[in-house]
Amino acid sequence: MENKINHSKNIILNYGVILGLILIAINVTSYATGIMLKGEQWPNYIYYIIFPVFIILGIKKFKTLNSGELLLAQGLKTGMGIAAISALVYVIYHLLFTYVIDPTFIDKMVELTETKLIEAGMDDAQIEQTLTITRKMSNPLVGSGFWILLSAFFGFVYSLIASVIMKGEKPYKELDEL
């Protein structure tokens, strides 16, 4: 009989929560320094690098803890689980931020967008149309759903790539008792 221990739950929770907290730290820093209101995206690039690294490390840890065995489905489950937990951690923060910490932030972003559109020389109809779309996309619930979908998609892509590369089974299968 095989005494295989499935470590994916702990790996998913640990790596997912840490990854979500890293994104929160990036956002808090961007907000506190005013970078977020300026619309600068470079702090998010840090997260775009860390995201696949955490997924790869989580899958690698799973493989190590399971004696070098990794099936494609196990790698996908682990990587997508990490992506999903990190997204949920961030969404909780995002909702707290937009409804409790700074409920005026979205209005400030819309005003900033309007100023930039006016400076770009757009006419009033174009500005109003763009601001309508911006307000809809800035809805915290829409943004949260979008974030979860993006995390799931990229989690799948990175998990698939990492799992295919790291895929490995034990060189021999233990025989069941005769």
Secondary structure, DSSP 8 states (H G I E B T S, - for coil): -------HHHHHHHHHHHHHHHHHHHHHHHHHHTHHHHT--HHHHHHHHHHHHHHHHHHHHHHHHTTT-B-HHHHHHHHHHHHHHHHHHHHHHHHHIIIII-TTHHHHHHHHHHHHHHHTT--HHHHHHHHHHHHHHT-HHHHHHHHHHHHHHHHHHHHHHHHHHH-B--SS------
